[in-house]
Amino acid sequence: MNAVSLASRRLGRLLHPVGTRVKLLAAIDPFGYFDEGGTHAQSRIVVIGGYVKPAVDWEPIEVEFKQILLEEGAPFYHTTDIEAYPPRGIYKDWTKEKAERLTDRIVPIAARIADQAVGLWMSTDDWFATADFLKSLLLNKPHFLPYEILTKACIDLVVQERAANLPVGEVVSFVFEENDYSQMVLDGYRLVKRLHPMPERLGSLAFEPDKSRWAALQLADLFAWHYRRLNEIRYKYRFGYIHRHAIALFPPSSQALYRQMEKPMIRDILTAAIERI
């Protein structure tokens, strides 16, 4: 058995509890991969995004993706470092041309699944205008609560738009890159499952500490980086040119799910949370 098949089986055991009818390799099982973007104190917007696909579709993507990495001599794909000028991190000895060649081979994979993208974001301006009193409490982690809110909103959106019509007993599961807020999000997910109007659609949630092993999480990283940059330019938080791959990643005809969490939505979520205290 090859490494990709072993990885798929390991992830299946991690995410799918005994007793559910989830078939990791069944085409009817949507699988959500998400990455965070902008969750540090200097960010002007906070983003969460990735792709939701039938589980059976991920294995050939893993094979294709990792073959490209092998041919290009890259251990994994990390968008922030490869888009830097000059490339940095694991690409610090690369020329910009070599870095762009790798991206030019990776982006078509993401473009093929653009319809399965899910992206949500909020601006820190809207967040602090709605909950300014929290800024002094959160100190150097002002994006902790927005990340939790975006995660919950993302799960709700996926269940509502992608999992509502699954056969009885089938669920959607999620895997995120592990970060400082993972345990808090996991605790929140347990509450979401108790309160959600469609709890029977919610499978497991897991956090992967090493996304270099999973092409799906590296594609989520690619999506989140570009989704953040595109919205920063669109709403004038950043000045610059639209990236040359933006059209491929965000085609106008896409059936992807995009949401901006604006002040009224943030206020409603905070009000509901306070009422439960």
N, C-alpha and C positions, 0 to 999 in steps of 0.2 A: 504493500500500500504506500502511495506517495505521500509527501509531507502535507500537501494541500488537503487530501482526503482525511488524513489524521487530524488536521486542524479543524476541518468541518465537523468531524465526529466529536472532538473535544468541546467545540463551541456548542454543539447540539446538546451534549450532556449538561453543560453549564446553564443553558438558557431554558430548556424545556422540562418542566416538572413531570414526574411520573404520574400517569392517570389522565393526562390530556391527550388528544388525538393529533398533536402537532407532528407532522412529518417533515423533518428538517430538509429533505430533498424533494418535497412535494411542491408542485407549482402553485398551489393555492395558499401557501403559507407566506404572507408578507413578512419581511424581516427588516427592521429599522436599524440603520447605522447612523449615528450622529456624532458630530464633533462640535466643540465650542470654539468661538472666535471672539477675540476682543475682551476676554474676561480678565483684564488687569486695570489697575487704578487710573491709567492715563487714557483709556479708551473713550471715545465719544459715542460709540454704539456698541451694543452687545448682541451677538449673533449665535444662533444654534442652527445647524443644518446638516443635511446628509441625504441618503437615499433609502427608499423602502422598496424592496423587491421580493418576489417569490423566492424562497430559500434555495430552490433548485437552480436558480440562475446565478447564484453567487460563486459556485465552485469553478465554472469555466472562466469567470472574470478573474478569480484568484490566480488561475493557471496562466492566463494571458498576461496579466499585470506583472506577475513575478518573472515571467520569461523576458519581458522588456527590461526589467531592472537588471536581470542577469546579463543580458546582451549589452547594456549601457554601463555596466560596472558600478551600479548604485545599490547599496544595501537596502534602502527603502526610499520612499518619496515624502519629502517634507516641504510644503509649499513656501513657507516663510523664508527658509534658508535658500531654496533654489531660485526664488524671485529676487533675492537681494542682489545688489550690484556693488562689488563682485559677489558671486555666490559664496556662502559661508557655511559654517558647521561642517557636516560630512562632505560638503561640496567645495570646501575652501580652496582646493587646488584645481578646481575646474575652471575652464574658460566659460564666458557667458554663452558662447555658441554651443558648447557641449550641454550646458544646463538647458538651453532652449530646445535642443534636439530631444532630450528626455521628455520635457513637458509636451512637445509636439507629438510624442508617441502616446503619452498618457491621456491627454485631453480627449482624443477620440473615443476612448472607453467611457469616460464620463458623459460625453455628448450623446452616446447611444442610449444612456439611461436617464437623460435629462427630464423625461416625462415623470420619472419616479422620484424626483427631487422634492425635498421638504425644507423650507427655510423660514425662520422667524427671527425678528429683531426688534429691539427698542432702543431709543436714544437715551443717553444719560440725562439730556435736558428734560425729556418727558418724565423720566423716572424721578428725578429730584424735584421737579415742579409738582409732582403728585405726592411725593413722600419725602420732602426736604428734611423733616425732623430725623429721618433715619441716617442721614449722612454722618452726623456726629457720633452715632452709635456704631457704625460699621467701620470707621477709621480707614485702615489701608485695604479693606476688602469691600468697597462700595458696590461691587457687582455680584455679591453673593446671592442676595434675594432676587435680582433680575434673572440670574441664571436659573434659579429654581422655578421662577414663574414661567420662563421660556420653556424649560424642560416639561413642565406640566402642560402648558399650552400645546407644545409639540405632540405630546402623547395623545391629548384630547383630539387634536386635528387628525392625526393618523388613524385613530380608532374610528372617528366619525366618517372620514372620507375614504379610507382604504380598507377598513376591517369590518364595517357594519354588515356587509352581506356575505361574510364567510360562512361556510357550513357549520352546523351546530357542533361544538366541541373544538373547533379550530381557533387558535389565538394568534395575536401578533406579539412578538417579543422584541426587546430593544437591547442594544449594546452601545455604550458610550466609552469614549476614552476616559480613563481614570484621571481625576484631578482633585484639588483640595476640598471640593464640595461633594464628592461622591457619596459619602456616608449620609450626609444630610438629604441628598436627593433620593437615596435608597429608602430612608425612613419616610420621606414624603410620598414615595411611590406606594408604600404599604397603605398609607392613608387614602391615596387616590383610588386604590383598588377597592377599598371599603365603601367609598362614597360615589364612585363613578356610576353613571346610569347604565353602562354596558360592561360590568366587571367580567362577564364571561368571555369578553374579547381580549382581555389583558393577560398576557403570559408573563414571562420573567423579564427582569431588568438586570443587566450585568455591566460591570465596568472592566475594561481591558487595560492593564497597566503598561502594555507594550504594543502600541499600534503598529510598530514596524513589522509585526508578524501577520497583519491582516490588511489585504489590499482594500477591502471595503472601508476600513477606517481611514486609510490614506486617501481614498477618493472623497470621503467626508471632509477630511482636512482641506483638500483642494477646493471643494465646494464652499466650505465655510469661509476660507480666505478670500475667494473671489466675490462671494455674496456680500461680505462685509465691505470690501473695497468698492464694489459697485454702488452700494447704498451710501457710503461715505461721499463718493463723488456726486451722486444724484442729489443728495440733500446738502451739498456744499460743506461737509465736514472735512473734505480733502479736495485739493486742487490737483488735477492731473488728467491724463488721457484714459479713456476706457481701454481696458486690457484687450489685446488682440484676440484672445480666446473667449471674450465675454459672450459673443453671439453664439458660439458653439455650446457654451455651458448654460446659457439662458436664452434659448431660441424663443422668438415671439409667439410661436404656435404651441409652446409647451403646455402640457397638462399638469405641470408641477404645482405644488401647494406653497404659496408664499403669503406671509402675513406680517404686518407691522403691528406691534403692540403699542397703541396710542394711549394718551392720557385717560380717556374714559374707561378703556378696558383695564388699565392698570388700577384705576381707582376702584372699579367694581371688584377686582380680585382681592385688593387689600381690605375692602369693606367686608367682603364675605369671610376673609380670614380672621378679622378682628371679631366678627360676630360669633365665630366658633370658639373663641378664647373664653 
